């Protein structure tokens, strides 16, 4: 290397910034609830380095000049996880054509708002199980990951995999109304088509796949108890997902559709409203997660009647709500894995924690309900190494509340502070 070249190389080397010093935060937790062990520990120090927990121990004063977040008067637990949200879409209304009234650009801004509200409510991780505009959830995930907008960690599905006119379509419209192509990206007609479309979703950034195995409560012209996707089509989707190291969950209300989806190899069932005893035993034997949104029905009944939602939706909600709750109680007694999932988007985002008291009312202990929204939910997503616990190695995602949620679970509806990756959100 000649002298001028060496000088240039030296100048370039000096221009490169030195590696940043480790960003360390100490959180002083008055009471720490650790769902991974079921323990409640008093007066704890949580050390977070570069966004991840590196130590949890009894509190001692950290080194002079250290960054300290003082939650010594609060109850602290891992950031909460909701495994069934729809961030990048409009909320449910009486107008079945509502999804058609918003451009993809507007949906992007709506998703950003919903992501921020969800994060501020204490939900630092979510499974976004679909938007009518394909890949709106994927782009929102990417924007959050880049730091463009505040929001939770997002596992995205890209689009609903559904039959033509099924529970994952915009329905109830006049026959000559043309649905935009990006609202039909996951529509399939046979097993080969399912394989093709699922590959397409993964190629465009989906983390996992959401099948619409049965009709839906809130889709006109479909019935929750009626199976839509065939077992062969669902098995094709599962095969593709497994080949890509991923997994599949299935929206399924009806008993036969639920069992068909489980035989096809899905990891989880969304709703499981009309599950029968055979289906419950099958879920237990196969280790299938049942993601049951047992708060949702009350919101639909109250607001749906107030705002004059279509009668068919209200009827189907009545037919499924109590049955789902009874199935949930049975599932708790059987020890089936029950991740926390709310279907937020049917009701306003940020109210996710309202479901906790329903889970306790229908059979869980408060600790089990918290575990549902932490360790169990993390296992469902395949993210147990990263979220759902505050043991070392996990992200520094924390929420703090004023009093003991093991005595009054509704305190989780009123989070005082939220931290994501060691950064204070509120």
CORLIN-V443821 format. One record per residue. N is the residue number from 1. RES is the residue in three letters. OMEGA is omega in whole degrees, -180 to 180 (999 if undefined). D_CENTER is the distance of its C-alpha to the mean C-alpha in Angstrom with 2 decimals. Layout:
N_RES_OMEGA_D_CENTER, N_RES_OMEGA_D_CENTER
This chain:
1_UNK_179_55.73, 2_UNK_-173_58.25, 3_UNK_179_58.34, 4_UNK_180_56.75, 5_UNK_179_53.86, 6_UNK_-180_53.38, 7_UNK_179_53.36, 8_UNK_-180_50.69, 9_UNK_179_48.54, 10_UNK_-180_49.03, 11_UNK_179_48.15, 12_UNK_180_44.90, 13_UNK_180_43.99, 14_UNK_-179_44.70, 15_UNK_180_42.56, 16_UNK_-179_39.38, 17_UNK_175_37.52, 18_UNK_178_37.57, 19_UNK_-179_34.30, 20_UNK_175_32.59, 21_UNK_-179_33.13, 22_UNK_179_30.24, 23_UNK_-174_28.21, 24_UNK_178_28.32, 25_UNK_172_26.96, 26_UNK_176_27.93, 27_UNK_178_26.01, 28_UNK_-177_28.29, 29_UNK_177_26.29, 30_UNK_175_28.39, 31_UNK_180_26.32, 32_UNK_174_23.59, 33_UNK_179_21.31, 34_UNK_-176_20.39, 35_UNK_-180_18.15, 36_UNK_180_19.11, 37_UNK_-175_22.65, 38_UNK_-177_22.40, 39_UNK_170_24.86, 40_UNK_-174_25.56, 41_UNK_-179_27.65, 42_UNK_171_29.84, 43_UNK_-175_30.79, 44_UNK_173_28.75, 45_UNK_176_28.62, 46_UNK_179_25.46, 47_UNK_-179_26.52, 48_UNK_177_24.18, 49_UNK_179_25.71, 50_UNK_172_24.35, 51_UNK_-179_20.83, 52_UNK_178_20.73, 53_UNK_178_22.09, 54_UNK_179_25.56, 55_UNK_172_27.13, 56_UNK_-175_26.73, 57_UNK_175_30.11, 58_UNK_-173_32.25, 59_UNK_165_32.79, 60_UNK_-177_35.75, 61_UNK_180_36.62, 62_UNK_-179_35.22, 63_UNK_179_37.62, 64_UNK_179_39.29, 65_UNK_-179_37.43, 66_UNK_176_34.00, 67_UNK_-177_31.00, 68_UNK_172_30.08, 69_UNK_-173_27.35, 70_UNK_173_28.96, 71_UNK_-175_26.68, 72_UNK_178_29.54, 73_UNK_-172_29.49, 74_UNK_174_25.79, 75_UNK_-172_23.39, 76_UNK_176_20.92, 77_UNK_-179_17.86, 78_UNK_173_15.08, 79_UNK_-175_12.37, 80_UNK_-178_9.74, 81_UNK_173_6.17, 82_UNK_-174_3.92, 83_UNK_178_2.83, 84_UNK_176_4.36, 85_UNK_175_5.32, 86_UNK_-175_8.41, 87_UNK_-171_9.47, 88_UNK_180_12.41, 89_UNK_175_14.34, 90_UNK_177_16.69, 91_UNK_-179_16.07, 92_UNK_178_17.70, 93_UNK_179_21.45, 94_UNK_-176_24.71, 95_UNK_-178_25.39, 96_UNK_180_24.25, 97_UNK_-175_25.30, 98_UNK_-179_23.14, 99_UNK_-179_20.96, 100_UNK_-173_24.33, 101_UNK_-175_25.44, 102_UNK_-179_23.25, 103_UNK_175_23.91, 104_UNK_179_21.50, 105_UNK_179_22.65, 106_UNK_179_21.89, 107_UNK_177_18.36, 108_UNK_179_17.95, 109_UNK_177_19.19, 110_UNK_179_17.14, 111_UNK_179_13.91, 112_UNK_178_15.37, 113_UNK_-179_16.16, 114_UNK_179_12.80, 115_UNK_180_11.27, 116_UNK_-179_14.18, 117_UNK_180_14.01, 118_UNK_179_10.43, 119_UNK_-179_11.63, 120_UNK_177_14.88, 121_UNK_176_13.52, 122_UNK_180_12.59, 123_UNK_-174_8.84, 124_UNK_177_9.54, 125_UNK_177_6.46, 126_UNK_166_2.95, 127_UNK_178_2.54, 128_UNK_-171_5.11, 129_UNK_166_7.15, 130_UNK_175_10.31, 131_UNK_176_12.98, 132_UNK_174_16.57, 133_UNK_-176_17.82, 134_UNK_175_17.22, 135_UNK_174_15.67, 136_UNK_178_14.94, 137_UNK_178_11.34, 138_UNK_-180_13.15, 139_UNK_176_15.69, 140_UNK_176_13.44, 141_UNK_-178_11.86, 142_UNK_179_15.54, 143_UNK_177_16.76, 144_UNK_-179_14.57, 145_UNK_177_15.67, 146_UNK_-176_19.21, 147_UNK_180_19.21, 148_UNK_179_20.11, 149_UNK_176_17.70, 150_UNK_179_15.91, 151_UNK_179_12.15, 152_UNK_169_9.31, 153_UNK_-171_8.97, 154_UNK_165_7.15, 155_UNK_-170_7.00, 156_UNK_-179_8.61, 157_UNK_175_10.57, 158_UNK_-179_13.43, 159_UNK_175_14.66, 160_UNK_172_14.98, 161_UNK_-169_17.55, 162_UNK_175_19.82, 163_UNK_175_23.52, 164_UNK_180_25.69, 165_UNK_-176_25.38, 166_UNK_-175_22.58, 167_UNK_177_19.48, 168_UNK_179_17.69, 169_UNK_168_20.67, 170_UNK_-173_21.96, 171_UNK_179_24.61, 172_UNK_-178_27.42, 173_UNK_174_29.31, 174_UNK_-175_32.97, 175_UNK_-176_33.76, 176_UNK_177_35.01, 177_UNK_-177_31.94, 178_UNK_179_30.64, 179_UNK_180_26.91, 180_UNK_-177_26.13, 181_UNK_-178_25.64, 182_UNK_174_22.29, 183_UNK_-177_20.97, 184_UNK_-175_22.25, 185_UNK_-177_21.21, 186_UNK_-180_19.71, 187_UNK_-177_22.50, 188_UNK_-178_24.37, 189_UNK_178_27.69, 190_UNK_-176_28.29, 191_UNK_179_27.17, 192_UNK_178_28.66, 193_UNK_178_26.88, 194_UNK_178_23.52, 195_UNK_-180_24.32, 196_UNK_-176_25.35, 197_UNK_179_22.35, 198_UNK_174_19.80, 199_UNK_179_21.88, 200_UNK_180_21.88, 201_UNK_178_18.11, 202_UNK_180_18.10, 203_UNK_-179_21.17, 204_UNK_166_19.48, 205_UNK_178_16.56, 206_UNK_176_13.81, 207_UNK_-180_12.02, 208_UNK_-174_11.61, 209_UNK_177_12.81, 210_UNK_177_12.00, 211_UNK_172_15.28, 212_UNK_-172_16.61, 213_UNK_-179_18.90, 214_UNK_173_20.35, 215_UNK_-173_21.14, 216_UNK_176_18.97, 217_UNK_-171_19.73, 218_UNK_174_19.32, 219_UNK_-179_21.01, 220_UNK_177_24.77, 221_UNK_177_26.95, 222_UNK_-180_24.55, 223_UNK_-177_24.57, 224_UNK_-177_21.73, 225_UNK_-175_24.16, 226_UNK_176_25.30, 227_UNK_-179_24.18, 228_UNK_176_23.80, 229_UNK_177_22.93, 230_UNK_178_25.53, 231_UNK_179_25.02, 232_UNK_179_26.74, 233_UNK_180_24.38, 234_UNK_179_21.30, 235_UNK_178_23.16, 236_UNK_178_23.95, 237_UNK_180_20.34, 238_UNK_-180_19.59, 239_UNK_180_22.75, 240_UNK_-179_21.84, 241_UNK_180_18.41, 242_UNK_179_20.22, 243_UNK_180_22.92, 244_UNK_179_20.54, 245_UNK_-177_19.04, 246_UNK_-172_15.73, 247_UNK_-173_14.38, 248_UNK_168_13.63, 249_UNK_-174_11.78, 250_UNK_166_13.78, 251_UNK_-179_13.69, 252_UNK_176_16.77, 253_UNK_-172_18.54, 254_UNK_-175_22.05, 255_UNK_-178_23.50, 256_UNK_177_25.10, 257_UNK_177_22.21, 258_UNK_-177_20.01, 259_UNK_178_22.81, 260_UNK_179_23.46, 261_UNK_179_19.93, 262_UNK_176_20.22, 263_UNK_179_23.69, 264_UNK_174_22.42, 265_UNK_180_20.32, 266_UNK_177_16.63, 267_UNK_-175_14.44, 268_UNK_174_12.46, 269_UNK_175_13.27, 270_UNK_179_11.24, 271_UNK_-179_13.39, 272_UNK_-169_16.42, 273_UNK_-173_18.46, 274_UNK_-178_21.89, 275_UNK_178_21.63, 276_UNK_-176_25.13, 277_UNK_177_26.57, 278_UNK_179_27.03, 279_UNK_177_23.39, 280_UNK_179_22.47, 281_UNK_179_25.04, 282_UNK_179_23.81, 283_UNK_179_20.20, 284_UNK_-177_21.83, 285_UNK_-176_24.24, 286_UNK_-177_21.89, 287_UNK_-180_19.15, 288_UNK_178_16.61, 289_UNK_174_13.40, 290_UNK_-176_13.31, 291_UNK_-167_10.07, 292_UNK_-175_12.23, 293_UNK_-167_11.66, 294_UNK_172_15.08, 295_UNK_-167_15.35, 296_UNK_-174_14.94, 297_UNK_-180_18.43, 298_UNK_178_20.34, 299_UNK_-179_19.04, 300_UNK_-179_19.91, 301_UNK_-177_23.25, 302_UNK_-175_24.25, 303_UNK_179_23.27, 304_UNK_177_23.97, 305_UNK_180_27.48, 306_UNK_-174_28.07, 307_UNK_174_27.19, 308_UNK_172_28.66, 309_UNK_-179_25.80, 310_UNK_-177_27.30, 311_UNK_179_28.89, 312_UNK_178_27.32, 313_UNK_-178_23.78, 314_UNK_177_25.06, 315_UNK_-178_26.91, 316_UNK_177_24.03, 317_UNK_178_21.87, 318_UNK_-177_24.83, 319_UNK_-175_25.25, 320_UNK_-170_21.77, 321_UNK_-176_20.74, 322_UNK_178_23.21, 323_UNK_179_23.14, 324_UNK_-178_19.41, 325_UNK_177_20.05, 326_UNK_175_23.03, 327_UNK_178_21.17, 328_UNK_180_18.62, 329_UNK_178_21.71, 330_UNK_-179_23.23, 331_UNK_177_20.21, 332_UNK_-178_20.29, 333_UNK_180_24.01, 334_UNK_-179_23.69, 335_UNK_177_21.35, 336_UNK_-180_18.68, 337_UNK_-174_15.37, 338_UNK_177_13.03, 339_UNK_-180_9.48, 340_UNK_178_8.20, 341_UNK_-167_6.57, 342_UNK_-171_8.42, 343_UNK_176_8.76, 344_UNK_-171_9.15, 345_UNK_166_11.60, 346_UNK_172_13.89, 347_UNK_-173_14.70, 348_UNK_175_14.75, 349_UNK_-178_11.90, 350_UNK_178_12.68, 351_UNK_-174_13.63, 352_UNK_-174_10.44, 353_UNK_176_12.65, 354_UNK_-177_15.13, 355_UNK_-176_13.67, 356_UNK_-176_14.93, 357_UNK_176_18.50, 358_UNK_179_18.01, 359_UNK_177_16.78, 360_UNK_180_19.90, 361_UNK_-176_22.06, 362_UNK_165_21.30, 363_UNK_-179_22.05, 364_UNK_165_19.99, 365_UNK_176_21.59, 366_UNK_178_19.99, 367_UNK_178_19.54, 368_UNK_179_17.81, 369_UNK_177_15.36, 370_UNK_177_14.74, 371_UNK_177_14.51, 372_UNK_-178_11.93, 373_UNK_179_9.60, 374_UNK_-173_11.11, 375_UNK_-179_13.14, 376_UNK_179_12.04, 377_UNK_179_8.29, 378_UNK_178_9.70, 379_UNK_178_12.11, 380_UNK_-179_9.91, 381_UNK_-175_8.43, 382_UNK_-176_12.07, 383_UNK_-175_11.75, 384_UNK_-180_13.89, 385_UNK_-173_16.55, 386_UNK_-174_14.67, 387_UNK_175_12.28, 388_UNK_-178_12.34, 389_UNK_175_16.10, 390_UNK_173_18.89, 391_UNK_-176_21.31, 392_UNK_-179_22.99, 393_UNK_-180_21.29, 394_UNK_176_17.79, 395_UNK_177_16.64, 396_UNK_178_18.19, 397_UNK_-173_15.11, 398_UNK_168_16.55, 399_UNK_179_16.72, 400_UNK_-180_20.08, 401_UNK_-170_21.23, 402_UNK_-175_24.78, 403_UNK_-171_25.39, 404_UNK_179_24.48, 405_UNK_176_21.26, 406_UNK_175_22.82, 407_UNK_178_25.52, 408_UNK_-174_23.64, 409_UNK_-178_19.90, 410_UNK_177_19.89, 411_UNK_179_20.62, 412_UNK_174_16.91, 413_UNK_-174_16.99, 414_UNK_-179_19.43, 415_UNK_178_18.34, 416_UNK_-177_21.42, 417_UNK_178_20.17, 418_UNK_176_17.18, 419_UNK_176_17.66, 420_UNK_180_15.71, 421_UNK_179_17.64, 422_UNK_-179_20.69, 423_UNK_-179_20.82, 424_UNK_180_21.09, 425_UNK_176_18.85, 426_UNK_999_20.53
